[in-house]
Amino acid sequence: MVSAHLVSRPRRICVVGGSGFVGLHLAARLVRAGERVDVLTRREYAFHELKVLPGVRLLQTAMETEALAERFAGADAVVNLAGILNERRRGDFEAVHVALPQRIVAACRQAGVQRLLHMSALKADMDDPPSRYLQSKGEGERQVLAAEELQATVFRPSVIFGPEDDFFNRFDRLLRLSPGVFPLACPEARFAPVYVGDVAEAMVRALDLADSVGRGFELCGPRAYSLRQIVDYVMQVGGHRRHLLPLGPRASRLMAGFMEHLPGRPFTRDNYRSLQCNSLCKSRFPEIFGITPKAVEAVVPGYLGLLERNHRLSYLRRAARRDEYRLILRAENPRHNRA
């Protein structure tokens, strides 16, 4: 039997792959909850905000079982956020989404850590996922949930949005660079974008919820959108005047085949296959977490497009010591009071 509070506070939480977008928000909420956080990463760089959060240590770590077990020693819980959307070389999905979770489970056993939170992806638990990304995510979460001696919880979010996201921000950048016509692959693919703060808060609260152990949770925002609607919204918020050109299945596949050879691989054939199943939850945001999920419209305008340009303009004015403009901006837009 697992107690309602799995361990007593204060706790030490190890976060694998926590130097990215979701890791920043999760670490901030764990710190606010009074936890100590070790972010384990192979990269030498991370969000600057992580380095200044009190109670957070950024530890460069080899992602092998022995090295992980050494870092996990004495920890109260482990969180695995490691994931990639595209491969640089064949086999990367299996390495990150399958082999790494296996090593994390083995390291938890060696270090005596019982509590494990694992980030998967919406639709990864399908019987026959259409893409290698989803297949590998599904195999990874099965490895975690099969470790019966661990108190594991799996999270399956739809596309995650927030100030540092690579979804709304990416479309905003692409629209800025487009020459007037914007071709859009898979325009009818559907998503229920979920706010990164809600995902992070659910993970924090799960640490103390006995009923979350051994389960997987789908995380979606309050509203579903087609990809066409999302891009239309980005154009509206960002003030982009572009002609949207929706592509059919054949043209979308051709576009994926071309773009996967571009630097950064912005869209691949595996991405195309992932978009063949809608990223929508079967039910509303899980009541067990006591969270009312934020809507896209309540968050995105605060960091995208016209408001973001106003923020940058405010910065330039302050740099020029034009205090009268600063005072006007503060009076008209409380968002700038932090500056």
Backbone hydrogen bonds in HBPLUS format (Angstrom, degrees):
<---DONOR---> <-ACCEPTOR-->    atom                        ^
c    i                          cat <-CA-CA->   ^        H-A-AA   ^      H-
h    n   atom  resd res      DA  || num        DHA   H-A  angle D-A-AA Bond
n    s   type  num  typ     dist DA aas  dist angle  dist       angle   num
A0036-ARG N   A0011-ARG O   2.83 MM  25  6.11 172.5  1.84 168.7 171.2     1
A0076-ASP N   A0012-ARG O   2.85 MM  64  5.46 163.5  1.88 151.2 156.9     2
A0013-ILE N   A0036-ARG O   2.81 MM  23  6.17 165.4  1.83 164.4 166.9     3
A0038-ASP N   A0013-ILE O   2.87 MM  25  6.21 165.3  1.89 158.2 161.9     4
A0014-CYS N   A0077-ALA O   3.02 MM  63  6.41 167.0  2.04 155.4 156.3     5
A0079-VAL N   A0014-CYS O   2.77 MM  65  6.19 155.1  1.83 161.0 166.9     6
A0015-VAL N   A0038-ASP O   2.80 MM  23  6.13 165.9  1.82 159.9 163.4     7
A0040-LEU N   A0015-VAL O   2.78 MM  25  5.92 162.9  1.81 151.0 157.1     8
A0016-VAL N   A0079-VAL O   2.75 MM  63  6.10 162.3  1.78 171.3 176.2     9
A0081-LEU N   A0016-VAL O   2.87 MM  65  5.90 169.3  1.89 161.1 163.2    10
A0017-GLY N   A0040-LEU O   3.03 MM  23  6.20 152.7  2.11 169.9 174.0    11
A0024-LEU N   A0020-GLY O   3.02 MM   4  6.20 148.9  2.12 151.5 158.1    12
A0026-LEU N   A0022-VAL O   2.89 MM   4  6.12 161.1  1.92 158.2 164.6    13
A0027-ALA N   A0023-GLY O   2.85 MM   4  5.88 168.6  1.87 150.2 153.7    14
A0028-ALA N   A0024-LEU O   3.13 MM   4  6.27 159.4  2.17 143.4 149.1    15
A0029-ARG N   A0025-HIS O   3.14 MM   4  6.32 155.1  2.20 143.1 149.0    16
A0030-LEU N   A0026-LEU O   2.90 MM   4  6.14 155.0  1.96 154.0 161.6    17
A0031-VAL N   A0027-ALA O   2.93 MM   4  6.10 161.6  1.96 152.3 157.0    18
A0032-ARG N   A0028-ALA O   3.03 MM   4  6.20 158.0  2.08 140.7 147.1    19
A0033-ALA N   A0029-ARG O   2.97 MM   4  6.15 136.4  2.16 136.0 147.4    20
A0033-ALA N   A0030-LEU O   3.10 MM   3  4.98 124.8  2.42  90.5 105.1    21
A0035-GLU N   A0030-LEU O   2.91 MM   5  5.32 162.3  1.94 153.1 147.7    22
A0034-GLY N   A0031-VAL O   2.88 MM   3  5.09 159.0  1.93 109.7 115.4    23
A0037-VAL N   A0055-GLY O   2.92 MM  18  6.15 170.2  1.93 158.9 162.3    24
A0057-ARG N   A0037-VAL O   2.84 MM  20  6.32 155.9  1.89 157.3 165.5    25
A0039-VAL N   A0057-ARG O   2.76 MM  18  6.06 164.9  1.79 168.4 173.5    26
A0059-LEU N   A0039-VAL O   2.78 MM  20  5.93 165.2  1.81 158.1 163.4    27
A0041-THR N   A0059-LEU O   3.09 MM  18  6.34 159.0  2.14 147.7 151.4    28
A0061-THR N   A0041-THR O   2.87 MM  20  5.59 152.4  1.95 129.6 138.6    29
A0050-LEU N   A0047-PHE O   3.07 MM   3  5.59 139.5  2.24 110.8 120.7    30
A0051-LYS N   A0048-HIS O   3.00 MM   3  5.49 130.5  2.25 110.2 122.1    31
A0052-VAL N   A0049-GLU O   3.25 MM   3  5.44 146.9  2.37 101.5 110.6    32
A0053-LEU N   A0050-LEU O   3.42 MM   3  5.42 155.4  2.49  98.5 105.3    33
A0056-VAL N   A0053-LEU O   3.31 MM   3  5.71 151.5  2.40 135.8 132.5    34
A0068-LEU N   A0064-GLU O   2.89 MM   4  6.03 163.3  1.92 164.1 169.6    35
A0069-ALA N   A0065-THR O   2.84 MM   4  5.99 162.8  1.87 153.8 158.9    36
A0070-GLU N   A0066-GLU O   3.03 MM   4  6.24 150.8  2.12 143.9 151.3    37
A0071-ARG N   A0067-ALA O   3.17 MM   4  6.47 152.6  2.25 141.6 148.4    38
A0071-ARG N   A0068-LEU O   3.05 MM   3  5.10 114.6  2.50  95.9 111.5    39
A0072-PHE N   A0068-LEU O   2.79 MM   4  6.03 154.2  1.86 154.5 162.9    40
A0073-ALA N   A0069-ALA O   3.10 MM   4  6.13 129.2  2.37 140.1 150.2    41
A0075-ALA N   A0072-PHE O   2.82 MM   3  5.32 161.2  1.86 146.2 145.7    42
A0078-VAL N   A0115-ARG O   2.98 MM  37  6.36 152.8  2.05 145.3 152.9    43
A0117-LEU N   A0078-VAL O   2.88 MM  39  6.34 159.7  1.92 155.4 162.2    44
A0080-ASN N   A0117-LEU O   2.80 MM  37  6.22 161.7  1.84 157.0 162.0    45
A0119-MET N   A0080-ASN O   2.93 MM  39  6.07 156.1  1.98 169.0 172.0    46
A0092-ASP N   A0089-ARG O   3.21 MM   3  6.07 153.5  2.28 148.3 148.5    47
A0095-ALA N   A0091-GLY O   3.01 MM   4  6.21 153.9  2.08 147.2 155.3    48
A0096-VAL N   A0092-ASP O   2.95 MM   4  6.09 164.4  1.97 155.8 158.0    49
A0097-HIS N   A0093-PHE O   2.78 MM   4  5.59 162.0  1.81 153.1 159.5    50
A0098-VAL N   A0094-GLU O   3.06 MM   4  4.96 143.3  2.20 120.6 127.8    51
A0099-ALA N   A0094-GLU O   2.85 MM   5  6.20 168.2  1.86 167.3 171.3    52
A0100-LEU N   A0095-ALA O   3.08 MM   5  6.18 136.6  2.27 138.7 150.3    53
A0102-GLN N   A0098-VAL O   3.16 MM   4  6.39 153.9  2.23 146.7 154.4    54
A0103-ARG N   A0099-ALA O   3.00 MM   4  6.34 153.3  2.07 148.9 156.0    55
A0103-ARG N   A0100-LEU O   3.03 MM   3  5.04 113.0  2.50  97.3 113.2    56
A0104-ILE N   A0100-LEU O   2.85 MM   4  6.13 153.3  1.92 154.9 163.5    57
A0105-VAL N   A0101-PRO O   2.90 MM   4  6.11 160.7  1.94 150.4 154.5    58
A0106-ALA N   A0102-GLN O   3.01 MM   4  6.27 162.6  2.05 147.1 151.9    59
A0107-ALA N   A0103-ARG O   2.80 MM   4  5.97 154.8  1.86 146.3 153.7    60
A0108-CYS N   A0104-ILE O   2.85 MM   4  6.08 152.7  1.93 148.1 155.3    61
A0109-ARG N   A0105-VAL O   3.08 MM   4  6.38 155.7  2.14 147.5 153.6    62
A0110-GLN N   A0106-ALA O   3.01 MM   4  6.33 161.0  2.04 148.5 153.4    63
A0111-ALA N   A0107-ALA O   2.86 MM   4  6.02 158.6  1.91 150.6 156.4    64
A0112-GLY N   A0108-CYS O   2.86 MM   4  5.78 118.3  2.25 139.5 153.4    65
A0113-VAL N   A0108-CYS O   2.92 MM   5  4.81 143.9  2.05 140.0 144.2    66
A0112-GLY N   A0109-ARG O   3.31 MM   3  5.17 146.7  2.43  94.8 104.3    67
A0151-GLN N   A0114-GLN O   2.67 MM  37  5.60 166.4  1.69 146.8 151.7    68
A0116-LEU N   A0151-GLN O   3.08 MM  35  6.09 165.8  2.10 133.5 134.6    69
A0153-THR N   A0116-LEU O   2.94 MM  37  6.46 145.4  2.06 155.9 165.8    70
A0118-HIS N   A0153-THR O   2.86 MM  35  6.22 156.3  1.92 162.9 168.6    71
A0155-PHE N   A0118-HIS O   2.93 MM  37  6.29 153.3  2.00 165.0 170.6    72
A0120-SER N   A0155-PHE O   2.70 MM  35  5.62 163.7  1.73 163.2 167.7    73
A0124-ALA N   A0121-ALA O   3.05 MM   3  5.51 154.9  2.11 136.7 136.5    74
A0122-LEU N   A0157-PRO O   3.10 MM  35  5.18 150.9  2.19 139.7 130.8    75
A0126-MET N   A0123-LYS O   3.25 MM   3  5.45 160.2  2.29 111.6 111.7    76
A0135-GLN N   A0131-SER O   2.93 MM   4  6.14 158.5  1.97 147.8 154.8    77
A0136-SER N   A0132-ARG O   2.91 MM   4  5.93 163.6  1.94 146.0 149.7    78
A0137-LYS N   A0133-TYR O   3.01 MM   4  6.23 157.5  2.06 147.6 154.4    79
A0138-GLY N   A0134-LEU O   2.89 MM   4  6.01 156.2  1.95 147.0 153.3    80
A0139-GLU N   A0135-GLN O   2.99 MM   4  6.28 156.4  2.05 147.8 153.8    81
A0140-GLY N   A0136-SER O   2.98 MM   4  6.16 157.8  2.03 147.3 153.4    82
A0141-GLU N   A0137-LYS O   3.07 MM   4  6.35 160.5  2.11 150.0 154.1    83
A0142-ARG N   A0138-GLY O   3.07 MM   4  6.28 149.8  2.17 143.8 152.3    84
A0143-GLN N   A0139-GLU O   3.08 MM   4  6.34 151.5  2.17 146.5 153.6    85
A0144-VAL N   A0140-GLY O   3.20 MM   4  6.53 151.6  2.28 144.3 151.5    86
A0145-LEU N   A0141-GLU O   2.96 MM   4  6.19 171.6  1.96 155.4 156.7    87
A0146-ALA N   A0142-ARG O   2.94 MM   4  5.88 139.1  2.11 142.1 152.1    88
A0147-ALA N   A0144-VAL O   3.19 MM   3  5.58 155.6  2.25 108.5 115.6    89
A0148-GLU N   A0146-ALA O   2.91 MM   2  5.55 121.1  2.27 112.7  95.9    90
A0150-LEU N   A0147-ALA O   2.97 MM   3  5.68 161.9  2.00 121.9 127.9    91
A0214-GLY N   A0152-ALA O   2.55 MM  62  5.28 155.7  1.60 157.0 166.1    92
A0154-VAL N   A0215-ARG O   2.93 MM  61  6.26 169.8  1.94 153.5 156.5    93
A0217-PHE N   A0154-VAL O   2.84 MM  63  6.24 151.2  1.92 144.6 151.6    94
A0156-ARG N   A0217-PHE O   2.69 MM  61  5.82 163.7  1.72 162.2 158.0    95
A0219-LEU N   A0156-ARG O   2.99 MM  63  5.93 158.2  2.03 127.4 128.3    96
A0158-SER N   A0219-LEU O   2.94 MM  61  6.28 147.3  2.05 177.0 167.7    97
A0194-VAL N   A0159-VAL O   2.95 MM  35  6.33 156.1  2.00 154.4 162.2    98
A0161-PHE N   A0194-VAL O   3.01 MM  33  6.09 157.0  2.06 137.9 144.2    99
A0196-VAL N   A0161-PHE O   2.84 MM  35  5.70 155.4  1.90 171.5 166.1   100
A0165-ASP N   A0162-GLY O   2.91 MM   3  5.19 166.1  1.93 128.2 127.9   101
A0171-PHE N   A0167-PHE O   3.14 MM   4  6.43 165.7  2.16 153.7 155.9   102
A0172-ASP N   A0168-PHE O   2.97 MM   4  6.17 153.9  2.04 146.9 154.9   103
A0173-ARG N   A0169-ASN O   2.96 MM   4  6.23 156.3  2.01 147.7 153.1   104
A0174-LEU N   A0170-ARG O   2.90 MM   4  6.17 166.0  1.92 155.1 159.0   105
A0175-LEU N   A0171-PHE O   2.86 MM   4  5.95 157.8  1.91 148.1 153.9   106
A0176-ARG N   A0172-ASP O   3.08 MM   4  6.27 151.6  2.17 142.4 149.8   107
A0177-LEU N   A0173-ARG O   3.14 MM   4  6.44 143.6  2.28 143.8 153.4   108
A0177-LEU N   A0174-LEU O   3.15 MM   3  5.13 123.3  2.49  92.5 106.6   109
A0178-SER N   A0174-LEU O   2.96 MM   4  6.09 124.0  2.28 140.8 155.7   110
A0178-SER N   A0175-LEU O   3.28 MM   3  5.08 140.1  2.45  92.4 103.4   111
A0243-HIS N   A0180-GLY O   2.75 MM  63  6.09 166.6  1.77 155.0 159.1   112
A0182-PHE N   A0243-HIS O   2.80 MM  61  5.99 166.9  1.81 153.0 155.3   113
A0245-LEU N   A0182-PHE O   2.88 MM  63  5.72 174.4  1.88 137.3 136.8   114
A0184-LEU N   A0245-LEU O   2.90 MM  61  5.91 160.7  1.94 140.9 140.5   115
A0247-LEU N   A0184-LEU O   2.88 MM  63  5.73 153.0  1.95 161.7 152.8   116
A0189-ALA N   A0186-CYS O   3.16 MM   3  5.62 168.9  2.17 118.0 121.2   117
A0228-ARG N   A0187-PRO O   2.92 MM  41  4.76 146.4  2.03 149.1 138.1   118
A0227-LEU N   A0189-ALA O   2.74 MM  38  5.56 132.6  1.96 156.6 170.6   119
A0279-SER N   A0190-ARG O   2.78 MM  89  5.94 149.1  1.88 169.6 159.0   120
A0191-PHE N   A0225-TYR O   2.83 MM  34  5.45 159.0  1.87 159.4 165.8   121
A0225-TYR N   A0191-PHE O   2.78 MM  34  5.45 156.3  1.83 158.1 166.2   122
A0221-GLY N   A0192-ALA O   3.08 MM  29  5.23 170.9  2.09 121.3 124.2   123
A0198-ASP N   A0195-TYR O   2.96 MM   3  5.37 128.3  2.24 107.6 120.9   124
A0199-VAL N   A0195-TYR O   3.14 MM   4  6.55 153.7  2.21 152.1 160.0   125
A0200-ALA N   A0196-VAL O   2.93 MM   4  6.15 168.6  1.95 153.7 156.6   126
A0201-GLU N   A0197-GLY O   2.94 MM   4  5.98 155.6  2.00 138.2 145.5   127
A0202-ALA N   A0198-ASP O   2.99 MM   4  6.09 154.2  2.05 141.7 148.2   128
A0203-MET N   A0199-VAL O   3.13 MM   4  6.44 153.6  2.21 147.4 154.1   129
A0204-VAL N   A0200-ALA O   3.02 MM   4  6.33 156.7  2.07 149.9 156.2   130
A0205-ARG N   A0201-GLU O   2.94 MM   4  6.16 167.0  1.96 153.7 156.9   131
A0206-ALA N   A0202-ALA O   2.90 MM   4  6.01 143.5  2.04 141.2 151.5   132
A0207-LEU N   A0204-VAL O   3.27 MM   3  5.68 142.9  2.41 105.1 114.1   133
A0208-ASP N   A0205-ARG O   3.11 MM   3  5.78 151.5  2.19 116.7 123.2   134
A0209-LEU N   A0206-ALA O   3.05 MM   3  4.94 167.2  2.07 107.4 111.5   135
A0212-SER N   A0209-LEU O   3.09 MM   3  5.54 161.9  2.12 111.9 117.6   136
A0213-VAL N   A0210-ALA O   3.21 MM   3  5.71 165.2  2.23 115.2 119.7   137
A0230-ILE N   A0226-SER O   3.02 MM   4  6.40 153.3  2.09 149.9 157.6   138
A0231-VAL N   A0227-LEU O   3.01 MM   4  6.27 165.2  2.03 153.5 156.1   139
A0232-ASP N   A0228-ARG O   2.93 MM   4  6.12 159.2  1.97 149.5 156.0   140
A0233-TYR N   A0229-GLN O   2.92 MM   4  6.10 151.0  2.01 142.2 150.0   141
A0234-VAL N   A0230-ILE O   2.94 MM   4  6.29 154.9  2.00 149.4 156.2   142
A0235-MET N   A0231-VAL O   2.95 MM   4  6.21 156.3  2.01 149.6 155.7   143
A0236-GLN N   A0232-ASP O   2.97 MM   4  6.25 151.2  2.05 143.5 151.7   144
A0237-VAL N   A0233-TYR O   2.87 MM   4  6.13 171.5  1.88 161.6 162.0   145
A0238-GLY N   A0234-VAL O   2.82 MM   4  5.71 158.0  1.87 144.9 152.2   146
A0239-GLY N   A0235-MET O   2.95 MM   4  5.63 116.0  2.37 132.3 143.5   147
A0240-HIS N   A0235-MET O   2.94 MM   5  4.66 142.0  2.08 132.4 140.3   148
A0306-LEU N   A0237-VAL O   3.25 MM  69  6.48 171.8  2.25 145.1 142.6   149
A0252-SER N   A0248-GLY O   2.83 MM   4  5.92 150.5  1.92 154.5 164.2   150
A0253-ARG N   A0249-PRO O   2.96 MM   4  6.21 154.6  2.03 149.7 155.5   151
A0254-LEU N   A0250-ARG O   3.04 MM   4  6.33 158.6  2.08 148.6 154.6   152
A0255-MET N   A0251-ALA O   2.90 MM   4  6.07 154.6  1.96 144.6 151.6   153
A0256-ALA N   A0252-SER O   2.95 MM   4  6.20 154.9  2.02 145.5 152.1   154
A0257-GLY N   A0253-ARG O   2.94 MM   4  6.19 158.3  1.99 149.1 154.9   155
A0258-PHE N   A0254-LEU O   3.04 MM   4  6.30 142.4  2.19 143.1 152.7   156
A0259-MET N   A0255-MET O   2.85 MM   4  6.04 172.8  1.86 157.5 159.4   157
A0260-GLU N   A0256-ALA O   3.04 MM   4  5.98 145.7  2.17 148.7 154.2   158
A0261-HIS N   A0258-PHE O   3.19 MM   3  5.87 162.4  2.22 115.9 121.4   159
A0262-LEU N   A0259-MET O   3.08 MM   3  5.16 164.6  2.11 106.8 111.6   160
A0265-ARG N   A0262-LEU O   2.95 MM   3  5.27 159.8  1.99 133.4 136.0   161
A0272-TYR N   A0268-THR O   2.96 MM   4  6.31 154.1  2.02 145.1 152.6   162
A0273-ARG N   A0269-ARG O   3.02 MM   4  6.31 152.7  2.09 140.8 147.2   163
A0274-SER N   A0270-ASP O   2.97 MM   4  6.27 151.7  2.05 146.3 154.0   164
A0275-LEU N   A0271-ASN O   3.06 MM   4  6.35 145.9  2.18 147.9 156.8   165
A0275-LEU N   A0272-TYR O   3.14 MM   3  5.20 123.5  2.48  95.2 109.1   166
A0276-GLN N   A0273-ARG O   3.11 MM   3  5.31 160.5  2.15 106.7 112.5   167
A0277-CYS N   A0274-SER O   3.40 MM   3  6.26 174.0  2.41 119.2 120.9   168
A0289-PHE N   A0286-PRO O   3.34 MM   3  6.21 164.4  2.36 121.3 123.7   169
A0290-GLY N   A0287-GLU O   2.99 MM   3  5.34 153.4  2.06 113.0 121.1   170
A0298-ALA N   A0295-ALA O   3.07 MM   3  5.32 145.9  2.19 105.1 115.1   171
A0299-VAL N   A0296-VAL O   3.08 MM   3  5.51 154.6  2.15 112.6 120.1   172
A0300-VAL N   A0296-VAL O   2.90 MM   4  5.68 155.2  1.96 160.3 168.5   173
A0302-GLY N   A0299-VAL O   2.95 MM   3  5.64 147.3  2.06 121.8 131.3   174
A0303-TYR N   A0300-VAL O   3.04 MM   3  5.68 164.5  2.07 121.7 126.2   175
A0304-LEU N   A0300-VAL O   3.04 MM   4  5.89 132.8  2.27 158.1 171.8   176
A0309-ARG N   A0305-GLY O   2.92 MM   4  6.22 150.4  2.01 152.9 162.6   177
A0310-ASN N   A0306-LEU O   3.00 MM   4  6.30 152.7  2.08 146.5 153.8   178
A0311-HIS N   A0307-LEU O   3.00 MM   4  6.29 147.0  2.11 141.3 150.3   179
A0312-ARG N   A0308-GLU O   3.00 MM   4  6.37 155.8  2.06 148.8 154.1   180
A0313-LEU N   A0309-ARG O   2.90 MM   4  6.15 155.9  1.96 149.5 156.6   181
A0314-SER N   A0310-ASN O   2.87 MM   4  6.09 151.7  1.95 144.9 152.6   182
A0315-TYR N   A0311-HIS O   3.07 MM   4  6.41 151.3  2.15 144.2 151.5   183
A0316-LEU N   A0312-ARG O   3.07 MM   4  6.43 157.0  2.13 148.6 153.8   184
A0317-ARG N   A0313-LEU O   2.97 MM   4  6.24 154.9  2.03 149.5 156.6   185
A0318-ARG N   A0314-SER O   3.00 MM   4  6.27 157.5  2.05 150.4 156.0   186
A0319-ALA N   A0315-TYR O   2.94 MM   4  6.20 157.9  1.98 149.5 156.0   187
A0320-ALA N   A0316-LEU O   3.08 MM   4  6.32 137.8  2.27 138.8 149.3   188
A0320-ALA N   A0317-ARG O   3.13 MM   3  5.09 127.7  2.41  92.7 106.4   189
A0322-ARG N   A0317-ARG O   3.07 MM   5  5.54 172.8  2.08 155.2 153.5   190
A0321-ARG N   A0318-ARG O   2.79 MM   3  4.82 157.2  1.84 108.2 114.0   191
A0325-TYR N   A0322-ARG O   3.12 MM   3  5.80 134.3  2.33 116.4 125.8   192
A0326-ARG N   A0322-ARG O   3.39 MM   4  6.77 155.2  2.45 143.1 150.2   193
A0327-LEU N   A0323-ASP O   2.96 MM   4  6.24 160.5  2.00 157.7 160.8   194
A0328-ILE N   A0324-GLU O   3.18 MM   4  6.39 153.8  2.25 138.8 145.7   195
A0329-LEU N   A0325-TYR O   2.90 MM   4  6.13 165.0  1.92 155.4 158.9   196
A0330-ARG N   A0326-ARG O   2.92 MM   4  6.15 159.3  1.97 151.7 157.5   197
A0331-ALA N   A0327-LEU O   3.02 MM   4  6.17 152.5  2.10 141.4 148.8   198
A0332-GLU N   A0328-ILE O   2.93 MM   4  6.16 152.0  2.01 149.6 157.4   199
A0333-ASN N   A0329-LEU O   2.75 MM   4  5.63 147.5  1.85 150.1 157.8   200
A0336-HIS N   A0333-ASN O   3.01 MM   3  6.01 167.4  2.03 132.2 134.1   201
A0337-ASN N   A0334-PRO O   2.93 MM   3  5.26 165.2  1.95 114.6 119.3   202
A0339-ALA N   A0336-HIS O   2.99 MM   3  5.43 157.6  2.04 113.4 120.3   203
